[in-house]
Amino acid sequence: MTRRPRIPASEDFTAPSHSPLVAARLGLWLGVAFGLCFVTGLLSHYIQHPPGWFTWPSRPVNLYRITQGVHVLSGVAAVPLLLAKLWSVYPRLFVRPPLRHPIRLSAHALERVSVLVLVCAAFFELVTGLFNVAQSYPWGFFFPAAHYAVAWLLVGGVLLHIAVKLPIARAALSTPPRRDDRDSSGRRAFLRSAAGVAGVAVLATAGVTVPWLRRVSPLAWRSAAGPQGIPINRTAAAARIAVPPDWQLEIVWPGGRDVFSRAELAALPQRTANLPIACVEGWSASADWTGVPVADLLRLVGAPTDRAVRVSSLETDGLYATSTLPATHVGDPLTLLALRINGEELSPDHGYPCRLIAPSRPGVLQTKWLARLEVLR
């Protein structure tokens, strides 16, 4: 008589990598990675879509470069940590539900549903984030909005999971190892491997935002120099830019209007500043930008310098054809209407005839091919 194969139970998985201590330590590391990724991602979202209460400083000039680099690199580190965490706890899938105890059965079902939501949200964030840094979007939804919404779902799942598992994790982390514990070396080896893989993943990609690591980051994207020494995301041809021969920059403010040709802008006192282009995909690069400070130009025409300014491009159909420059950045002397980069006249791909460059600001908001500045009320 043929016996039916026995369904495994959680007790059948005895490898050291499946111990509560391993799961607790990996959960702690993963929580740090997710926390850094969430907080810095929230900052990036609010910088691009600021609510009324939010302000973002213009100094230090590398602040956004740092926060967005941390956002992307903590997400990279979370990938191997999440896989290791799932490996350590997957035997829990074979825990038999307490069918004879309705209350415990409901709690068991709720826990399983919350874990499912947590895992799905985590994979959605990490996978779509990796596609975003590669600038590949094989889906029909708007990435920033979806990424932001699911991030809140993920954080809710993490907090619920911590609330449920905290007693188990605390007990595992606080229990001193026994002298006769033969599995301790196996646990340490698994944890070292998980931490090592996460470290290698970060080192292999950190060159996108840490210049002195670029030579040892073989998987860094957009680290190679682009036109005039700086990479670009969108070319003039892709944006369908046609600069009219009589191009002028229009400046509008409550009660006034003025225009400047490029020659007139070039004749004004110029300032050179070393500022980074820091993109939401995590890559960044610095250059010497030369141009007219926005505040100086507004003062010259008699416009207010303590208000936000709407910046408009010659590009008409892009998602970031316009941006709003906060008053903090308007008044910063390093916020420039750049005409030159690294000593050369701007190329079309870098925003000729004129572009915005401001400290501590996402690259998508450093509007190129400027056409108009409007001082808001």
N, C-alpha and C positions, 0 to 999 in steps of 0.2 A: 504494500500500500504506500503510495507516494505521499510524503508529507508536504504540507504547504510551507513555503518559506516564511520564516518568522520575521515579523516587522521589527526593525531595530528599535531599541529604547535608548534614551539619552545615556544610561549607565554603560552602554556598550562602547562608548567613545572614551577611551582612557588615555589618549595621547596628552602629554603635558601642555600642548598648545591649546587644549580645550578647557583649561582650568579657569575657575572664576578669577584668579589673580591676573592671568594673562588678559582676560576680557576686560577686567577693571582698568588695568594700566593702559591698554589700547584705547579704551573708552575715554580715559583722561586725556591722552594725547590727541585723540580725534576731536574731543570737545574743545581743546585749545585751538586746533586748526580751524574748526568750524566757527568758533567765536571770532577769531581774527578775520576770517573771510567774510563773516556776516557784517561786523562793525565797519570794516573798510569798504565793503560793497555798498552798505547803507550810505556812507559818506559820499561815495561816487555818485550814487543815484540822486541824493539831495543836491549835490553841486550842479548836476545837469538839469534837475527838475526841482528847484528849491521851493519848499513851502514858505509861507510868510515869516515864520519865526526863525528860519535858518540863515546863518551867515557863515562865510568861509573866508579865512584870512588870505591875504596876498603874500605874506611872508611866513616862514622862510620860503624862498622861491622853489625849493625842491619838495615841498610838503606833499603836494598831490602825487608827485613821482614816487615818493616813499609809500604813501598809503595805498596807491593802486598796485605798486609792485608787491607789497605785502598781501594784498587781496588775491592776486593771481598766484603767487608762489605758495601761499597757504592752501589754496585750492589744489595746486599740484601735489603738495605733500599729503593732502587728505585722501588722494586716490589710493595709494598703496596702504595707508593706514585703515581705510574703510574696508578694503579687501581682506586685510589681515584680521580685522575685527569680525567680519562676517565668517571667516574661516574658524575663528575661535569659538563662536557661539552657535554655529549651524546645528550641532547636535541637539540644541533646545527645540528644534523643529519636531523632534521625535518624542517630546514629552506628551504623554497621553492626557487628553482633556478629562477633567473630573466630571464625568457624565452624571453621576449620582448626586452631585451637589450643585443645584442651580445657581447659587450665588457665586461660588468659586468658578463654575463654568462660565458665567457672564464676565467675571474678571479676567479669566483666561482668554476669552474671545476678544475682549476690549484690548488686552495687551497685544494680542497677535495683530489686530487691526492697526493699532498705533505703530507697531514695529514695521508693518507693511507700508504705511504712509511715510514713515521716517526713511526707510530704505529707498523707496521710489523717489521721494523728494531729493534725497542726497544724490542718487545717480543722475537725476534730471539736472540738478545744478552743476555737478561736476562734468558730465558729458557735454551739455550745451555750453558750459564755460570753455571747455577745451576746443569745441568747434568755433567759438567766438574768437579766441586768440588766433585761430587759423583763418579767420574771416570767411568761414564757410557756413552757410545757413540753409541746410536742406530741409526746411520746414516752412509752414505757412504763417506762423505767428511772429509778432514783433519781439525780438529777443529781450531787449531791456525790460519791457513791461512784464513778460512772463518770468524772467529770471528774478525780478524783484518780488513778484507775488509768491512764487514758490519758495523763495528764501524765508519768508515769514512762516510758511507752512513747515519748512524744515526746522526752523528754530522752535516752533511750537511742539513739533514731534520730539526734538532733542530734550526740551524741558520736561515734557511728560515722561519720557523714557528715564531721565535722571530721577524724577520723583518716584517712579516705580522701582528702579533698580538701586537707588542710593543705599539702602540698608545692606544689600548683598555686596555692593562694591566697597562700602566702608569696612565691612567685616573682612573681606578678602585683602584689602590693603593694610589693615591694621594688625592682622594675624602674623606674628613672627614666624619665620621658617623653622621647621623642625630639623634637628641634627641628622635624623635618619631619612630625610626627604630626598629620595632618589630622583625625583622629577624636577628638582630645582634647576639643574643644569640645562635640561631640555626647555624649560620655560624661559630661562635667560637667553638661550640661543635663539628661540623664536622671536622674542622681543627685540633682541639686537638685530636680527635680520629685518624685521619690519621697520625699525628705526633707520637702519642702514639704507634700505631701499628708498624710504622717504627722503633721506638726506641726499642720496645720489640723484633722485629725481629733481630736487630743488637745485642742487649744484649744476646739473646738466641743463637747466633752463634759466637760472638766475641772471645770466649774462644779458638778457633782454632789458634789464633795468639797472644792473650793477656793472658799470663800465669795466672795472678791473677784473671781472670774472668772465668776460666775453671769450677769452682765449681758452677757457676750460669748460665752456658751456656748449657742447656740440649740438644740443637740441634747442638752443635758443632761437626763437623766431624773430624775424625783422631786426636782427642784430647787425647785419651788414649795412654799410653806408649806402645811401641812395643818392639822388641828385643833389649836388652841392654839399655832399657829406652827411645828409640827414635823410632817413627813410621817409616815405610818404604812403598814405593809405589811398588817396584819391587823386588821380592825375587831372590836369586841365582838360584833356580830351574826354575822360570819363564823365566829367562834370559839364561837358559841352560849353566851355567858356570861350566866348568871343569878345575880346577887349576892343571897344570902339576906339578909333584913332583919336577922337576928341574926349577921351575918358576924363571924368572929373569926379572927385570925392565930394558928395553932398553932405553938409552938416546942418541939421535942423534942431532947433530948440524952441521952447515956448517963447514966442515973440520974435523969432529971428531965423534967418537962413543964410548960408554962405557956401561957396564951392571953391575947391582947390584942384588945379591940375597937378600932374605928377611932378612937373618941373618946379611948380610953386612949393610943393611939399619938400622936394629935395633942396630947395634954397633956404628952408627954415633951419634953425639950429638943430643938429642931430645928436642923438645919444646912442651909444653902443652898450649892450648888456648881454651877458652870457646867461641864457635861459634855456630850460629844457622843453622839448616837446614830449609830453607824457600822455600816451594814449590809453584808452580804456582797456585795450587788449593786453596791457601790461608792459609793452616795450616803451623805452624812452631814450632820448639822445639830446645832447646839449649842442648849442651853436651860439656864435656871436651874431646878434641881431642889431641892425642899425636902422634908426628911424626917428620919427617925431613922437615924443611922449603925448599921449592922448590928452592929459590934463593941460599941457602947454598949448596945444592946438585949440582946446575949448576956451582957455583964457584969452587967447589971441583974438578970437571972434566975439568974445563977450558972453559966452554961454556958461551956465553953471557947471561946476566941477564936482559937486557933492551929490550928484544924482546918478541913478543907473542910466546906461546908454544901450539902446538897441542897435546892434551891428548887423548890417545887411550886405549880402554878397551879390556879385553878378550872377552867381548860380541861382536858378529859380526853382528847380524841382528836387533839390536835395533835402534830406531830413534836417540838416543843420545849416541851411542856407542863411538863417538868421540866428543870432544868439544875443543874450542879454548880459552885458558887462556890469557887474554889481558896482555900487558906488565906491566900495573899498578898493576895488581894482582900478576904477576910473581915476581916483586920486593918487594912485601909486606911480611914482616917476619912472618905474621900470615897465609900465604898460605902454607899449609902443605901437604906432602905425609903421610897421617895418617896411623898408624899401630895399634893404640889402641883407644878405646872409653870408657870414664868414668872409666879409670883404667884397663879395660879388653882388651884382644886381640880382634881385629875385628872379628865378626862372619861372616860367608859367606854372609848373607843377608845384612850386612853393608859394604861389599866390600873387605873381605879378599882375597888376602894377603895384599893389599895396595889400598888406595883410595885417591882421591883429596878432600880436604876441604879448601875453601877459604872464606874470609869475603865478605859480601854484594854480594852474587851470588845466582842465582836460584838453587833449589835443582836438577833440571834435568841436570844442568851443573857441578854438583859436582860428577864427573865421578867415578864410582866404578870399582873394579877388574882391576886395572891398568896393562897395558902391555908395554906402550911405551910413552915417552915424546920426541917430536920433536921441537926443536927450529927453528922457521921460519926465513926466510931471511928478 
